[in-house]
């Protein structure tokens, strides 16, 4: 662990880890955009009275929440090409993370919407607002404030889960670290340094989530 020559070798090849770090950040940002889109769309649809639509959304959430991300990624990368759907490693990673994290985010949004007292939407309807108007102008602004802290935690989980993208050779941090370590036999140094980089990405978001939770608890 404290073999200085191996640490010196690692820092001499810092570009390898920097490239993986940047790809991880890029994948996380793209996945975050689609995760939020999926979370709010599915979360809202889960609160509607449309039976078929609600059923499809519930099936999506149930499937992706209760199957491993690793299995989903391997299916997209190895099985979909057999039916003519070929995704690049980057696209496969973003799609996998978005669908997986979006399923958990949808549950957060659904719970946040249902936490708003029904009397508020009923009052809006009695004032002549449509269902959509009451949803977007009365319910959602309050639900978003409730959803932000747990959604921030989901963002942290998404960044950590990006390490599984090494199985689809997405070129992210863990893939680069594992490749470099196997070339030089410096697994301890590579994985400790990678863990430190993940900590740099995740710790500020974790602290932000704690701050938002405390702020929400104070009202």
Buried (B, 14 or more C-beta within 10 A) or exposed (E): EEEEEBBEBBEEBEEBBEBBBEBBBBBBEBBBEBBBEBBBBBBBBBBEEEEEEBEBBBEBBEEBEEEEBBEBBBEBBEEBEEEEEEBEBBBBBBBBBBBBBBBBBBBBBBBBBBEBEEEEBEEBBEEEBEEEBBBEEBBBEBBBEBBBBBBBBBBBBBBEBBBBBBBBBBBBBBBBBBBBBEEEEBBBBBBBBBEEBBEEBBEEBBEBBEEBBEEBEEE
